[in-house]
Amino acid sequence: MGSFALKYRPKILDDIVGQSHLLDAHASLRKLIEADALPHSFFSGPPGCGKTTLARVIASLLQKPFYEMNATTLKIEDLRKIFKAYTNALEKPLIFIDEVHRLSKNQQEVLLPFMENNAALIIGASTENPYYSLTAAMRSRSHLFELQAISQDDMSAYLKHIIKIENITLEPDAQEYLVFSSGGDVRAMLNLLESANAVENPITLEILKQIRPHAMQAGSSESESHYELTSAMIKSIRGSDIDASIYYLARLIDGGEPAEFIARRLAILASEDIGNANPPALNLASSTLNIVKHIGYPEARISLSQLVVYLASSPKSNSAYLAINSALNAIKEGQVYPIPSHIKTHAKTYVYPHDFGGWVKQSYLTTPLHFYQTQQMGFEKTLWQWHDKIISVKK
């Protein structure tokens, strides 16, 4: 970590950049920390959002010995030594485990009894949702808190604070690039600032781009935000305008937008706006996302272009998108009904459709509900004909 990042690492909760949803005066996490009532916890969030810093601040505030480990190199024997050292101690350590989603089942089993006995406060961090890789026993003994990428406003305010203290001058376009090209990663922003400052002061956009040619995450070198350019690309594809779609894709690429970010947005569009009007669109989007993860620019631009042309040329339907939204809204409004007894697990009155040629009249809801409305666009029309034929032929 660069000296700026170390020098300005927050020491108290109020100095942590962003995360007001977790750390403002009324937030539950802050109240748990200040009451020394924080249970074993896991922090998830993007790089540079403050997961490790928060764990360090907690250890300092609660006056706990702090041990920092990484799941990829963690040795069970090291854990046992720590626990043994505090067996009869009045104070209990805080053990911070980064990349916690990589903990093996064996490592988790070693941790469990110590978590159960509160022999230490365990805090884990991950850029992924760690609950998918943790055992049910680990999950039941802990809470998950999601940290967010730092907003550009918070990043900008923090940057102005730092350059004032360090007496660094930034040209306006350089300051803007420094913020958005860091993608919500405070550590990355400070590291780039420190490197550029070692080269020249005042710092220009040119020197920043020499050091970091492309944005780390979401960003654009144009005055319009990456959100606007992404929205323009998506709407152009939805409107089946191939040239406009390619133009905005080129703007995003030229602005340093990561290929993986663009591919993720296109994968969402493949389901939301094309859906079953052309089901292979989702397969191509998935393949493109996988490809650009491995090849990167400049070659990734070709795969992205192929996908954009395909999506813009495809028939469009949002019927699947509307159907799930409608169902979720119904549930939120209280339409929660019991499962019919004849389709519950091991029900003896369940009628097996395959015994009747693939379909048999049978209710699957206790209350009739209707969410899906086919738009019969492209292949979706064929799907509906299949469905209609299945149902009607047996009536």
N, C-alpha and C positions, 0 to 999 in steps of 0.2 A: 504494500500500500504506500502511496506517495506521502511525503511529509505534510502536505496541506491536509490530506484526508485524515492523517493521524492527529495533526495539530488541532483541527477543528471538529474532531469527533465529539459529539455531545456528551456531557457529563451528568446532566439532569434531564428529567422528562420534558420540561418546558423548552429545552434547547433542541429537541428532536424535530427535524423538518417534516412537515406534513403529518399524516396519520391522526388528524383531529378526531376521526370517528372512533379511535381507540383511546386517545390520550387527552381529550379535552376534559374540563372539570367534571362533566356529568357522565363520561364514558365508563362503562362497567370495568374494562381492563384497568384503567387508572385507579379506580376505587379499590379493586382487588389488590393491586400492587401496594397502594398506600396503606391498606389495612393489613398488610402482610398475610393476605388470605389467598394469594395466587396459587392455584393448583398446578400440577404438571401441565405444560402448555406446548403447543406447536405453532410456530409462526410460518405462514406461507406468504410469498410475494416475490416480485421480480428482483433482480440483482440491484443492489445499491439503494434499496428503499428503507434500510435501517434495522433489519432483523437482528444482526449481531450487536449493533449499537444498543438496541433496546434491551437485549439480554444483559449486556454489560451494565447498563444504567440500573436495571432491576437488582443485579447483584450488589452494586454499590449502595443503592438506596436501602436495601434490606441487610446490608453489611454481611454478605455471605462470601466465602471464598469462591473464586470463579475459576472453573476449568473449561477450557475451550477445546473441542475435539471435532473431528470430521469422520462421518460414518464410513468413508471409503478406506480410512487408515486406522480406524478405531480397533484396539485390541482388548479383548475381554479381560485379560490379566490386568491391564491398566485400570479398567473400571473397578475391578475387585480391590486393587491396591488403594484407590481413593476411598471406597466405601469402608475398607478396613481401618484406614487412618482416622476416620471420623466415627468409629463405632461407639465410643464412650464420650465423645466431645459434646459440649453444649451447643456449639454452632453446627449447622449443616451446610454443606457446599451447594453451589448452583453448578450443575453440569450442563454445559451448552454443547449440543451436537448439531453441526451443520450437515447439510445434505441428508437429513434424517430419513428421507424416503429410500435411502440405500442401505438402511440397517437390515442385516440378515435376520431371519427368524430366530436363529440361535442367540444373536446379540439382544434381540428384544426379550427373549425368555430370561436372559441374565438380568436385564433391567427390571423386569416385572416385580420381583419380591421387594426390591429396594424402593420402587415407586409405591408399592402397597404399604410399606412401613414408613414412608416419608423419610428415608435415610438421606435423601438429597432432593433438591428441587431440580427436576429434569425439564429443560427447555430445548426443543428442537427447532430447526429452521430448514426451509426448503423452497426452491423456486417453483416446485410443483405442489399439488395438493397431497400432503403426506398421508392423509387418511386412507388413500387407496392402497398403500403399501404396508400400513401398520396392521397388526393383528387386532381382533376385536377386544382382546384384553387390554392392549395398550390404549385403544381409543376410549374405552370405558373409564380409564383412569386419568383422562386428560381433556383439555379444551383446545380447540383450534381457533386461532385468530388470524384473519387475513389482512396483511399490510398491502397498501396500494402503491403504485408507481407515484412518485412525487409529481404534483401538478406543475405545469410550466410557470404559473404565477408564484408558487412557493419556491421553485428553483431559481427564478429570476430575482426574487427578493433576497434569497440567501446569497446568491452570487454578488449582488450589489453590496451586501454586508461584508463579504470577504474581500472584495477588491478595494473597498474603502480602508479596511484594516491594513492590507498589504500594500497600499498605495500603488495599485495597478490600474492602468488606463486601458479601456477596451473601446474600440470603435463600435458604433451602434450595431452594425450588421454582424460584427464579430461576436458581440454579446448575445444577440439573438441566436446565432448559430451554435454558440457554446451551450445554450440552454436546450434548444430543441433537439440537437444532435446527440445529447446525452440520454434522451429517452426516459427521463424520470429517475436516472441513476446519479445520485449526488456524488458518489465516490468517483465515477467516471468524469463528471464535470470538473471536479477539483483536480483530478490528475491531468486532464487536458489543459486546464488553466495554468497549472504549475509548469508543465512542459513548455507551453507557449511563452510564458513569462521568462523562462530561461533563455529563450531565443531572442525575443524583442519586447519592448515596452515603449510606446503603446502597442497593444496586440491587434493585429489586423485579421480580417476574414481569411486572407490568403494563407497566412501562416497556420491558422487553425485547420484549414482544409489540407495543407501539406501533411499535417500530423494525423488528422482524422478525415480522410476523403469522403467517407459516407457516414450517415447517421447510424448510431448503434441500434436504435429501434425506430419508432415512428418519427418521421421528420420530413421536411422539404426545404430546399434551398430557395424556394420562391416565397414571395410575400404572403401568399395564401397558405393557410395551414395544411398539414397533411390530411386533416380530417375533411377539408373541403375538396381537395383533389381526389381523395379516396371516394368520397360521396359522388363526385362528378363521374368518376369511372364506373362505379356501380350503377348509377342511374342511366348512363349511356349504354351499358350492357343490357340493363333491363329494358331499355327502349330500342334494342336491336340495332344501334348505330355503331357499326364496326369501326369506322374511322375515328369517331370521337372516343370510343373506348380505348383504342390503341394510342391515341394522342395523350389521354390522361395517364395511361400506363407509362408512357415515355416520360411524362412530367414527374411521376412518382420515382421512376428509376433514376432520372437525372438529378432529382433532389436528394438522392441517397437513401430512399426508402428500402428497408431490408426486403429481399425477395421473399423470405418466409412470411413476413407480415402481409404482403400483397397476396400471396397464395392462400393464406388463411381466410382473408376477406373473400376471395373468389370461391373458396370451398363453401363458405356460408351462403353465398349467392346461389351456388349450384343447387342447394336444397330449397332455399327460401323463395327464389324467383323462377326456377326452372322445374325442380321437383320431378314428378313422374311424367311430365310432358316429354322429358328426355332423360330417363334414369342414368344412362352412361355418363352424363355430365358430372355427376358426383364422383364417379370412378376416375374420370380424367382429372378432376380437381384434386382428388386424394393422391393420385400418382404424381401430379405436378408438385404438390406440397412436399411429398417425400423426396422428389428429385432435387428441388431447389435447396433443401436442407443440406444436401451432400455436394452439390456442384458450385453454388454461389454465383456471383457475377464474375465475368460478363456473360457466361453461357446461359445463366438462369433467365436472362431476358428473353431468350428464344422460346423456352418452355412456357413462360408466362404469356408471351404473345400468342402462342398456339392456343393456350387455354382461353384467353380473352376472345379471340376470334371465334372459337367453338361456342363459347357461352353466348356471345352476342348473336350468333347465327341460330341458336336453338329456340324451339317454341317455348313459351313461358307459361308457367302456372304456379300460383301461390296457394293452391288448395290445401296442400299438406300443412303449410305454415298457418293458414287460417284455422284449420281443423284443430291442431294442438293448442293454439291460443284460445279457441273457443272452449275446449274441454277444460283447460286450466282455469279460465275465468269462471266457469260453472262450478268447479270445485271450491274456488275461493269464495264464491257466493253462497256456499253451504250445500250444494247439491252432492252430498256424499251418501251413497246408498249401499246397503249390504249386498254382498255377493250372493247370487242365487245358490241355494244349497246344493243343487244338482251339478254345479260345476266346481265345487270346492274339492280340495285334495281328498282322494280316496272316496269320493261320492259314488254310491252304488247305483244311483238313478241317472248318471250321466250317459248320454247317448253318443256313441263313437261315430263321427261322420264317415270314416273310411269304411264302416260296415254297410253304408248306404250309398256307395258310389261317390263319396267325397263331400256330400252335403245332406243334412237332415234338418227339418224344422225344429228349432230349439231356442229358447230364450237365454240370453247371456247377460241381461240386465233386469233388475227388479222393477225399474222404472224406465220406460222408453226415452231415449235421448238421441239427439241428432246433431252431429258436429261437422261431418264431412260433406262438402258439396263439390262434386266433380265439375271442372271447367271444360272437360273433354278437349283439351289442347294436346296435339301431338300424340305421343304414346299413351297419355292419360285416357284418351278416348278408347283405345284398345283395352286398357285395364278395366275400364268401366263396362265395356262390352263383355269381357270375361266374367266379371263379377255378376253382371245382370243375367248372363246366360246360366251361371251356376245356380243362382237363386230361382230364376223363372222356370228352368227346365224341371225342377222338382216340385213346383207348385201344383 
